[in-house]
């Protein structure tokens, strides 16, 4: 029947680009498909009704977005689609195609590579960028096969050379839709099975499975990801995973640690500066915001950022524009934000150290990384992976962990999380050799882990009472914790309460200083 409707000889006459108006004169085309044709032939309600009614066997009809600027060809292809059991919408331009693709969520796009307002390959790349799982079948005329090959390289699911029969169109679209559905099903099945690793992470703990799912789901969007977790839990690794899985994977990934940069320099690090902006600015310098254009900007330890700079960051996020230090010109950039902190951001908001409007602008997709002590057997799994890598690097013969070493690792609380575990394993490998790492090879803090978790400490060896003169001398010895607190408080006082400045003078990170003062019950300002 299709061959009768469009025999090969007739197709060559009826469908070349220049003959569309001959086969379908303006009056006839407007009668069959007037300018409002798409909405008349396939009104929104009709497309949804057809889809809800279902196709053969009661299954929903696949929804096809037809992107074709020639009304006569669109009419023919629309009939082909209806006859094959597809529900379709029609777009004449690239702009309309982008709008309908976002609104209708089609199962497949049938795209003409020649459109009045855009190049078809550009439309293909944008559709694939915004919806990586959406199959796109491109249509091209005789003599444009090379362009179709370029489209396949750009991510097209298949291509059709005009003119084509109804059966060929139906088979091509059916295959594209079924392959896309199969890929989604395989991905869903894989996601349902506990994963032992993910984008550099190691571990199968339930808490990590949730993290893996969130990172994978959020990566394809433009939404800001806000990562929280203790130091050493892998916040930067999570940020890198979001970037690698996102459509921006080929763009730059720029990381900036807000706690490691002095307050007076961080604005320049983020936004750049022009020559002469301040003493020492001998040339224009590009900041992280400009360097991350087209990619991802990772702001680590965000809660350490000064309040004044937080306001400028908020404006940058809202408008996409910024001013380098010392410049009067606004510059625009396209970045995706990922943020991280080892502090409680809501507590920082309540204490007035973090802007509430910035918090709600950034806290779109929250990701909370569990501490290592809450990940159970992951501790041993991670340690064994680290042991294999360190042994290979150091030329050691270790094959694995002895049972007493595993017990010690599981008993430890890991305040430094994965970073502390890596240090412990590396120390054991560097200082020892053998077939198995035993508990005796681990750092002393780990060997005593079981004792700290409940076992009574060994009784101290009795010593003779010191002479009175010795006792008088030892009274001058003060606890180290007391000396440390006195030094920190004195530094904060000399710096007029400026925590980052005091931390820089003390040679420690501001986050460490904040935690110590919080543990002492001392407020910060």
Order of alpha helices (4+ residues) and beta strands (2+ residues): alpha-alpha-alpha-alpha-alpha-alpha-beta-alpha-beta-alpha-beta-alpha-beta-alpha-beta-alpha-beta-beta-alpha-beta-alpha-beta-alpha-alpha-beta-alpha-beta-beta-beta-alpha-alpha-beta-alpha-beta-alpha-alpha-beta-alpha-alpha-alpha-alpha-alpha-alpha
